Amino acid sequence: MPNLFEQFLDRENFYFAFKKLNYILKQCNEWYNPIELSAYEACLASRIPELRNKIESGEYFPSPIQLLPFPKTNGSSGERIRHYFKVSLDDQLVWIALINVLGEKLESVMPDWSYGNRLYRPIWFEDGGDSGKMLRQVGSVHNTSKHLYRTWNQAWPLYRRHISMTIKAMSQGTSSQTSSFDDVKEEEIYELEKGWIKKKYLSGQYWDNDTPLERLFWIGIDFKNFFPSIHTRKIVEFFREILKDRNDVDELLELVSRLLLFQVDERGWGTENLISLKVVKSSEDLFYKGIPTGLIVAGVLANVAMYGIDKEVSKWIDANRKVAVFRYVDDHVVLGKSWEALNEFFIFYRGLLQSFGIGIEIQEEKLSPADAFREGEMDPDKKDDFSIDVEFPEPLMTQTLEKVSMLNEEDFELSTNEELEKVQVDLEQFLISNFPDSEMRKDTRMAFAAGRLAQMANFINPDFRRLDFSLPDNFQEARDLALSLLNEELKKREPSKKKQF
């Protein structure tokens, strides 16, 4: 069997990588130049051999990344610049090809309570024979699919659903069983999880309390500037730790080390501006120290950076069995049997992040419940604010999730014009309406709605020229419409005040 480096250099692996790259960019999740992408695809047959030869000879080095900033509102501080980068198509392709061959091992060490940026696996069902049940089968991360990451429906809804189910399992303890889940969907998930990836949280035996609990406690945790804050020098160390049982990774890790040197292109900015924007530290060091947003595999690298921390958290959870942790990228929900257990974990986790020294910090302004913390500490005088009713856990309810799941499943190609208009209205409501952040964070909800609207626009392909009223035809049409609306309004007035324009 070929070693990992040979599997990585395999020609088909690069074609599979481009399939993923092409799909991700065209989903409007990243900024890209469609003309550049089309030209790249046209030359792919000659470009891939060139890349493979450079990599094999040790002569491949990443291209500088280009800063493409856009404003970001940050509470009372007003607008500031969010770092976003254009990464060369060559580098994106090489990274995805790398993850194709390393992904299986990376996924094998991921905790089952981490849901964000998990790599895609095909899933299908087969006849269970005498059992009369359909058995779920799970394929390899190294596949021919167009997906790099799990689809949204395989990640976020399951994350929220498992939180809801764990509340029931944790509160009922040893008396918990399939019938404890009064939602048909949750019952199906519970039965499936028993035979696939064992979700220990869903087992009442894991929580080992004979007496049902009427209330649990919760906190929400978020990281500050997650991707940009991660020290990339630590990522190679964790890659090596994860792959320690293999003896054919040296060449791959040498390549990873080179690819993690994110030199910043000064063109159009100048060193002083880059320093003032905190993109680089000095004119002698024009390298971005975090994981650049815009790099498609940034989510995978962030999960690798969290490897050591996640491992220690899992040990703590198993040793204490008093809290359940759920993480979706940098968004956490932690459930506890008691306020004391929750506070003990919070202190442990904050200290753990500091001890690993990878640059990640808790963002105190986003701790939840917002009014129950005092100077970054859980306020013991507000214990009731952390509690939830297990029968009706209002702060963690999933009504918004149900609507989002429905909108995400909408197939534009099979929808009528009326159905598309209804979906558009729903998505616009997600952009402008207020929903509880405990159901879904505002930025997550707005990013989802904006992304789906962009995909819908790409499908409908509207004539955006009609929005430009400087064009003669559009100006006349806009004038006629305005006059028509004005005359309709005047008709509603008293006869003596009517005028025609």
C-alpha positions in Angstrom: 0.0 0.0 0.0 1.4 3.5 -0.9 2.6 5.6 2.0 0.8 8.8 3.0 3.0 11.0 0.9 2.5 8.9 -2.2 -1.3 8.9 -1.5 -1.2 12.7 -1.3 0.7 13.1 -4.6 -1.7 10.7 -6.4 -3.1 12.5 -9.4 -6.6 11.6 -8.7 -6.3 13.0 -5.2 -5.7 16.4 -6.7 -8.6 16.1 -9.0 -10.9 15.2 -6.1 -9.5 18.1 -4.2 -10.3 20.5 -7.1 -13.9 19.1 -7.1 -14.3 20.1 -3.5 -12.5 23.5 -4.1 -14.7 24.3 -7.1 -17.9 23.4 -5.2 -17.1 25.4 -2.1 -16.2 28.6 -3.9 -19.3 28.5 -6.1 -21.5 28.2 -3.0 -20.7 31.9 -2.3 -19.2 31.1 1.1 -15.9 32.6 0.1 -14.9 35.5 -2.1 -13.4 34.4 -5.4 -12.9 35.6 -9.0 -15.1 33.4 -11.2 -13.0 34.2 -14.3 -9.8 33.2 -12.5 -11.4 30.0 -11.3 -12.6 29.1 -14.8 -9.2 29.8 -16.3 -7.6 27.6 -13.6 -10.0 24.7 -14.3 -9.2 25.0 -18.0 -5.5 24.5 -17.3 -5.9 21.9 -14.6 -4.6 19.0 -16.6 -1.2 20.8 -16.9 -1.3 22.6 -13.6 -1.6 19.5 -11.4 1.6 17.8 -12.7 3.5 21.0 -12.2 2.3 21.2 -8.6 3.1 17.6 -7.9 6.6 17.9 -9.3 7.3 21.0 -7.2 6.1 19.4 -4.1 8.0 16.2 -4.7 11.2 18.1 -5.2 10.7 20.2 -2.1 10.4 23.4 -4.2 6.8 24.3 -3.5 6.2 27.4 -1.3 2.9 29.1 -0.7 2.1 32.4 -2.3 1.6 35.6 -0.2 -2.0 36.1 1.0 -3.8 39.3 0.1 -5.8 41.2 2.6 -9.5 41.8 1.6 -11.0 43.5 4.6 -14.5 44.4 5.3 -16.1 46.3 8.2 -17.2 44.5 11.3 -19.4 46.0 14.1 -18.1 45.1 17.5 -20.5 46.3 20.2 -19.7 49.7 21.6 -16.4 50.0 19.8 -18.1 50.7 16.5 -16.8 49.5 13.2 -13.4 47.9 12.8 -11.7 45.8 10.1 -12.3 42.0 10.0 -9.2 40.3 8.6 -10.2 38.3 5.4 -7.7 37.1 2.9 -7.5 35.9 -0.6 -5.5 32.7 -0.7 -4.1 31.5 -4.1 -6.0 28.6 -5.8 -2.7 26.6 -5.9 -2.5 26.8 -2.1 -6.1 26.0 -1.5 -5.8 23.0 -3.8 -2.7 21.7 -2.1 -4.3 22.1 1.4 -7.4 20.2 0.4 -5.4 17.4 -1.1 -3.5 17.2 2.2 -6.6 17.0 4.2 -8.0 14.3 1.9 -5.3 11.9 3.1 -4.9 13.1 6.6 -8.5 13.6 7.4 -9.4 10.0 8.4 -6.8 10.1 11.2 -7.8 13.6 12.2 -11.5 12.7 12.5 -10.6 9.6 14.6 -9.3 11.8 17.4 -12.1 14.4 17.4 -14.4 14.3 20.5 -18.0 13.4 19.8 -19.1 16.7 21.5 -17.4 18.8 18.8 -19.6 19.5 15.8 -18.2 22.4 13.8 -16.0 22.0 10.7 -16.1 18.2 10.8 -15.0 16.5 7.7 -17.6 15.0 5.4 -18.4 11.3 5.3 -21.0 9.7 3.0 -23.8 8.0 4.9 -26.2 5.4 3.6 -28.5 2.7 5.0 -28.5 -1.0 4.4 -30.9 -3.8 5.1 -30.4 -5.1 8.6 -31.6 -8.6 7.7 -33.4 -10.5 10.5 -33.5 -7.4 12.7 -36.0 -5.8 10.4 -34.2 -2.4 10.8 -32.2 -0.4 8.3 -28.6 -0.1 9.5 -26.7 3.2 9.0 -23.3 2.8 7.3 -20.6 5.5 7.4 -18.0 5.9 4.6 -14.5 7.3 4.6 -13.3 10.9 4.8 -11.2 10.1 1.7 -14.1 10.1 -0.8 -15.1 11.4 -4.2 -17.7 13.7 -2.9 -17.8 17.5 -3.7 -18.1 18.2 0.1 -15.0 18.9 2.3 -17.0 19.6 5.4 -20.2 17.9 6.7 -23.2 19.6 5.3 -25.0 22.1 7.5 -27.8 19.6 8.2 -25.3 17.1 9.4 -23.7 19.5 11.8 -25.6 22.4 13.3 -29.1 20.8 13.7 -27.5 17.7 15.3 -25.5 20.0 17.7 -28.7 21.7 18.9 -30.6 18.5 19.0 -28.0 16.6 21.1 -28.1 19.5 23.6 -31.9 19.1 23.9 -31.6 15.3 24.2 -28.8 15.5 26.8 -30.9 17.7 29.0 -33.4 14.9 29.2 -30.8 12.1 29.7 -28.8 14.0 32.3 -31.9 15.0 34.3 -33.5 11.6 34.3 -30.2 9.7 34.9 -30.4 5.9 35.1 -34.2 6.0 34.4 -33.6 7.5 30.9 -34.5 5.4 27.9 -35.8 5.7 24.3 -39.3 6.7 25.5 -37.7 9.6 27.5 -37.5 11.5 24.2 -41.0 12.8 23.4 -40.0 13.9 20.0 -40.1 11.3 17.2 -37.0 12.8 15.6 -35.1 12.5 18.9 -36.2 8.9 19.3 -34.8 8.1 15.9 -31.5 9.8 16.6 -31.2 8.0 20.0 -31.7 4.6 18.3 -29.3 5.4 15.6 -26.6 6.7 17.9 -26.7 3.4 19.9 -25.3 1.6 16.9 -23.0 4.1 15.4 -20.9 6.8 17.1 -21.7 6.2 20.8 -22.9 9.5 22.2 -22.2 8.9 25.9 -24.2 12.0 26.9 -27.4 10.3 25.6 -27.1 7.4 28.0 -28.7 8.0 31.4 -26.3 5.4 32.8 -23.4 7.7 32.1 -24.8 10.4 34.4 -25.4 7.9 37.3 -28.0 9.7 39.2 -30.9 7.6 40.4 -33.2 10.5 41.3 -34.5 12.6 38.4 -33.4 16.3 38.5 -36.0 19.0 38.0 -33.5 21.7 37.1 -30.1 21.8 35.4 -27.7 24.7 34.9 -26.0 26.0 31.8 -23.5 28.5 30.4 -22.6 29.7 26.9 -18.9 30.3 26.0 -17.4 31.9 23.0 -13.8 32.5 21.9 -12.3 35.9 21.1 -11.1 36.2 17.5 -10.9 32.4 17.2 -9.1 31.8 13.9 -6.8 34.9 14.0 -5.7 34.3 17.6 -4.4 30.7 17.0 -0.6 30.4 17.0 0.0 28.3 13.9 3.4 27.1 15.2 1.5 24.8 17.5 -0.5 23.1 14.7 2.5 21.1 13.4 3.2 19.8 16.9 -0.4 18.6 17.2 -0.3 17.1 13.7 2.7 15.1 14.7 1.1 14.0 18.0 -2.1 12.8 16.2 0.0 10.9 13.6 2.5 9.5 16.0 1.7 5.9 15.2 2.8 6.4 11.5 6.4 6.5 10.2 5.6 8.0 6.8 4.6 11.6 7.7 7.9 13.5 7.8 7.6 14.8 4.2 4.0 15.7 4.7 4.6 17.6 7.9 7.5 19.4 6.3 5.1 20.6 3.6 2.5 21.6 6.3 5.2 23.6 8.1 5.9 25.6 4.9 2.2 26.1 4.1 1.6 27.5 7.6 3.9 30.4 6.8 1.3 33.0 5.7 3.3 35.9 4.2 1.2 38.9 3.6 1.1 40.7 0.3 1.8 44.4 0.9 0.5 45.6 -2.5 -2.2 48.3 -2.1 -1.6 48.6 1.6 1.9 49.3 2.6 3.6 48.1 5.8 2.4 50.9 8.1 -1.2 50.2 7.3 -0.8 46.4 7.8 0.8 47.1 11.2 -1.9 49.5 12.2 -4.6 47.0 11.2 -2.7 44.4 13.3 -2.3 42.1 10.3 1.5 42.0 10.8 3.7 43.0 13.7 6.6 44.8 12.0 8.3 45.6 8.7 10.8 42.8 9.5 8.1 40.2 10.0 5.4 40.3 7.3 3.8 37.0 8.3 0.3 36.6 9.6 0.5 34.6 12.8 -3.1 33.3 13.0 -5.2 31.1 10.7 -6.3 33.4 7.9 -10.1 33.6 7.3 -10.5 32.8 3.6 -8.4 29.7 3.8 -10.9 26.9 3.0 -9.2 24.4 5.4 -9.1 26.9 8.2 -11.8 25.0 10.1 -9.8 21.8 10.0 -6.6 23.5 11.2 -8.6 25.1 14.1 -9.8 21.7 15.2 -6.2 20.4 15.1 -5.1 23.4 17.2 -7.8 22.4 19.8 -6.7 18.8 19.9 -4.8 18.9 23.1 -7.4 21.0 24.9 -10.3 18.9 23.7 -8.4 15.8 24.9 -8.0 17.2 28.4 -11.7 18.3 28.5 -12.9 14.8 27.6 -10.8 13.4 30.4 -12.3 15.9 32.9 -15.8 15.1 31.7 -15.4 11.4 32.1 -13.7 11.7 35.5 -16.4 14.0 37.0 -19.6 13.2 35.0 -21.2 16.3 36.2 -21.2 18.5 33.1 -21.7 18.0 29.3 -19.8 20.2 26.9 -20.9 20.9 23.3 -18.7 22.9 20.9 -19.6 24.2 17.4 -16.4 25.9 16.1 -15.9 28.5 18.9 -19.5 28.5 20.2 -20.0 26.4 23.4 -22.9 25.3 25.5 -22.1 23.6 28.8 -24.8 21.8 30.9 -24.2 21.0 34.6 -26.0 19.0 37.2 -25.4 21.9 39.6 -24.2 25.5 39.7 -21.1 24.3 41.6 -20.2 21.7 39.0 -20.6 24.3 36.2 -18.4 26.8 38.0 -15.8 24.2 38.7 -15.6 23.4 35.0 -15.6 27.0 33.9 -12.5 27.7 36.1 -10.8 24.6 34.8 -11.5 25.4 31.2 -10.3 29.0 31.4 -7.1 27.8 33.1 -6.6 25.0 30.5 -6.8 27.5 27.6 -4.1 29.7 29.2 -1.8 26.7 30.0 -1.8 25.5 26.4 -0.6 28.9 25.2 -2.1 28.6 21.7 -3.5 32.1 21.8 -7.2 31.2 22.4 -9.1 33.2 25.1 -12.7 33.3 26.3 -14.6 36.4 25.1 -16.1 37.7 28.4 -18.6 40.0 26.6 -20.3 37.0 25.0 -20.6 34.8 28.1 -24.2 33.6 28.7 -26.4 34.2 30.6 -25.2 37.7 30.0 -26.3 39.3 33.3 -25.2 36.4 35.5 -21.5 37.0 35.2 -19.5 39.6 37.1 -16.1 40.6 35.8 -15.8 37.3 33.9 -16.8 35.1 36.8 -20.0 33.2 37.4 -21.9 35.3 40.0 -22.9 33.1 43.0 -25.6 35.6 43.9 -27.3 34.9 40.6 -27.4 31.1 40.6 -31.1 31.0 39.5 -30.1 32.8 36.3 -28.0 29.8 35.3 -30.8 27.3 35.9 -33.1 25.8 33.3 -36.3 23.9 33.6 -35.7 20.4 32.2 -39.3 20.2 30.9 -39.1 23.5 29.2 -35.5 24.7 28.8 -36.5 28.1 27.4 -32.9 29.4 26.8 -32.0 26.4 24.8 -35.2 25.8 22.8 -34.9 24.8 19.2 -37.9 26.4 17.4 -35.6 28.6 15.3 -33.6 25.5 14.4 -36.7 23.8 12.9 -37.3 26.7 10.6 -33.6 27.0 9.6 -33.5 23.2 8.8 -36.6 23.6 6.5 -35.1 26.6 4.7 -31.7 24.8 4.2 -33.5 21.8 2.7 -35.3 23.8 0.1 -34.3 22.7 -3.4 -34.4 25.8 -5.6 -34.4 23.7 -8.9 -37.6 21.9 -7.8 -39.4 25.0 -6.4 -42.1 27.0 -8.2 -41.8 30.8 -8.4 -44.4 31.1 -5.6 -42.3 28.8 -3.4 -39.1 30.7 -4.1 -40.8 34.0 -3.2 -42.0 32.5 0.1 -38.4 31.2 0.9 -37.1 34.7 0.0 -39.5 36.3 2.5 -38.5 33.8 5.2 -34.8 34.4 4.7 -35.3 38.2 4.7 -37.1 37.8 8.1 -34.1 35.9 9.4 -31.9 38.9 8.4 -34.0 41.6 10.0 -36.1 40.0 12.8 -35.0 39.5 16.4 -34.7 35.9 17.7 -33.3 34.9 21.1 -29.5 34.5 20.8 -29.9 31.4 23.0 -31.7 29.7 20.1 -29.2 30.8 17.5 -26.6 33.5 17.6 -27.4 36.6 15.6 -24.2 36.4 13.4 -24.8 32.7 12.7 -28.4 33.3 11.7 -27.6 36.3 9.5 -24.7 34.5 7.9 -26.9 31.5 7.1 -29.7 33.7 5.6 -27.3 35.8 3.6 -25.6 32.7 2.2 -28.8 31.1 1.2 -30.0 34.4 -0.4 -26.8 34.5 -2.4 -27.3 30.9 -3.5 -30.8 31.7 -4.5 -29.6 34.8 -6.5 -27.1 32.6 -8.2 -29.8 30.2 -9.2 -32.3 32.8 -10.3 -29.6 34.9 -12.1 -31.5 38.2 -11.9 -30.8 41.1 -14.2 -28.9 43.4 -11.7 -28.7 46.1 -14.4 -32.3 46.9 -13.5 -31.1 48.2 -10.1 -29.0 50.9 -11.8 -31.4 53.8 -12.3 -28.7 55.8 -14.1 -29.5 53.7 -17.2 -32.1 55.5 -19.4 -34.6 52.6 -19.6 -34.4 51.9 -15.9 -34.9 55.6 -15.1 -38.0 55.9 -17.2 -39.4 52.7 -15.6 -38.7 54.0 -12.1 -40.3 57.3 -13.0 -43.4 55.7 -14.4 -43.7 53.5 -11.3 -43.3 56.4 -8.9 -46.0 58.4 -10.8 -48.4 55.5 -10.8 -48.0 55.0 -7.0 -48.5 58.7 -6.4 -51.7 58.8 -8.5 -53.1 55.8 -6.6 -52.5 57.6 -3.3 -54.1 60.8 -4.6 -57.2 58.9 -5.7 -57.8 58.0 -2.0 -58.1 61.7 -1.1 -61.1 63.9 -1.2 -62.3 64.9 -4.7 -61.5 68.6 -4.2 -57.9 67.8 -3.4 -57.3 65.4 -6.3 -54.7 66.3 -8.9 -53.4 64.3 -11.8 -49.7 64.3 -12.7 
